């Protein structure tokens, strides 16, 4: 049994290390960070988890967050406030790269408070810088824990944000697709998405927008000349908006979805569904073949063409006729066929005519013969 002691020790160490690795993998690494004391000294803040020290009264810290178009910035900060009988006011403010205030969240608490700011970046620039400031009042904050995330909120299965203008409109595939809009001034600068699709056939098309329960949206359809074809308004928050319109084959159609400042107080994740016309036409190709004993074959083919993928039915009729029964063929397409010699009917007619002529000639000859053999009258006797 003593010989197994080293093995047992090795197994014990193995399981201990495995447990530690599992625990370590379940805990997100946190980075200690301290922000700058103004915009010019702001500290870069990539996506990740951070911890910070004390925030003394009215001494804010500044950070810089860089995000691309169609990305959703979310910053969640838990402030551990100093114990105070008056409570501590904590605040978090997001600014644009021009240092204009976008979102301002604040709240007072006696022990701790968590604040969250979000911002959906539009397509106006490939990437943008945003400033984040955290602060407290005179009571101060003992420490804070911060999480920064950048989520891709691209539209209609693309890798970009659908713009608000016609230029660069995102292709809208048939079927149901996901879209994202800011919704209000404290949620994002992405207030409109523009899509485009090219009809593969002329017919009736439909676009349907299903917004979240908090959003009231507008749907507008434009033709290839960017002239308005239809516009539909949601009657209330959460109302589904539908537009049905006619479009020509290969003529682009633009679709715009709006969610302006009054649309929603939250991020508006919506679905956009494009329904294309269904073609139920059936084309028939008829091939008629008539084969006669004289070797002549007549083939009549009538073809109906259609650019769409339809079901084609081929009907083949083949009739074999002899010269005597050709007139009884059931084929509806009548074709004249010439034989190499005279037909039987023609020969009978000609033969009958010859016989009649011969009979007439015979009658005339017989009649003349009879007149030539008449007995002359007796001679008159001579006078004595």
Secondary structure, DSSP 8 states (H G I E B T S, - for coil): -GGGHHHHHHHHHHHHHHHHHHHHHHS--EEE---BSSGGG-EE--SEEEEE--B-TT--EEEEEEEETTEEEEEEEEEEE---TT-EEEEEEEE-TT--EEEEEEEEESSEEEEEEEEE--SSSSEEEEEEEEEE-TT-EEEEEEEEEEEE--STTSSS---SSSTT-EE--SEEEEEEE--STTTBS--EEEEEEE-SSSEEEEEEEE--TT---EEEEE-TT--EEEEEE-SSTT--EEEEEEE-TT-EEEEEEE--TTT-SS-EEEEEEEE------EEEEEEEEEEETTS-EEEEEE----SS--EEEEEEEEEEE-TTTGGG---SS------SS--HHHHHHHHHHHHHHHHHHHHHHHHHHHHHT-----------
